[in-house]
């Protein structure tokens, strides 16, 4: 029983060490620059039946490492109408570091 307890403790410490090393490696290799999405307007006025291309009008995305990411912009979410005829759209873009 004593050897089993010792083996479990050694395995736990080893797993903790591997986990800690992977977190440190991930932290060192992280991308410090996040992509930036910008728009040429504050309010986008489209109909309710607007296509995704119409909803992406005027958007650009840039990243210091990857450059132009405009083609990778996606719609993250659409809210319900917050007031008559108005809803909020959230856009997302990923760089090579996700």
N, C-alpha and C positions, 0 to 999 in steps of 0.2 A: 504494500500500500504506500509505503514511504517513497519508493522509486517512481510509482505512478504519479504521485503528487509533484515530485521533483521534475518529472518529464513534462507535465502540464505547465508548470511554471516556466520552464525553459522554452517550450513552444510558444507560450504567451509572450515572453520577452522578445523572442525572435520575430514573431509576427508584428509586435509593436515597433521594433526596429525597422523592419521592411516598410511598414506603413509610414513611419516618420521619414525615412529616406525618400520614399516616393513623393511625399508632400513637399519636401525641401527641393527636390529636382523639379517638380511642377512649378514651384514658386520662382526658382531661378530662371526657368525658361519661359515664363509668362510674357505676354506682349503688353508693354506699358501704355501703348497708344490704342485707344478705342476708335472705331470708325465714327464719322460724323455725318449725319443726314441733314441736309439743308433744303429749303424750299424757296422759290422765288415769290411766294405769297403766303399770307397768314391764314386766309380762308379760301377754301376750294369750293366753288359753287358749281355743283353738278346735279343732274336729276337722280332720282332713286334707282333708275335702271342703268346707271353709269357702268361702263365696263371697267375692268381692273386697270387697263391702260389709261383711261380717263382719270382714275383715282391716283395714278402715279405721276400725272402731269406736273412738270416744274420741279421734280425732286432730283437731287444729286447726292451722291455719297462718296466720301473721301477717307482714306486711311494713309498714315505716314509710310507704312511699310508696303502696302499693297496698291496704293494709288487710287484710281477711279474704281469704285464699287457700285456705280449707279445701276448696272444691269442686275445686281443681286438684291435690290430692295424688294421686300415683300410686305404684304399687309399682315400685321400681327393680330390685330383685333379691330372689330367695329362695335361701337356701343349702340345701345338702343337710342331712340330719339331722346335727347336731353330736353328739348323744347320743340315745338312744331317746326319741322323741316330742318333740324340741326342734329347731327350726331358727331361723335369723335372717332377718328381713325388713328390707330397706332401703327407706325411703320417700323420694320426691323431690317437690319442688314448684318451679315457676318463677314469677318475678314478671315484670312487663312489660319488664324489662331482661334477661330470660333468665338 
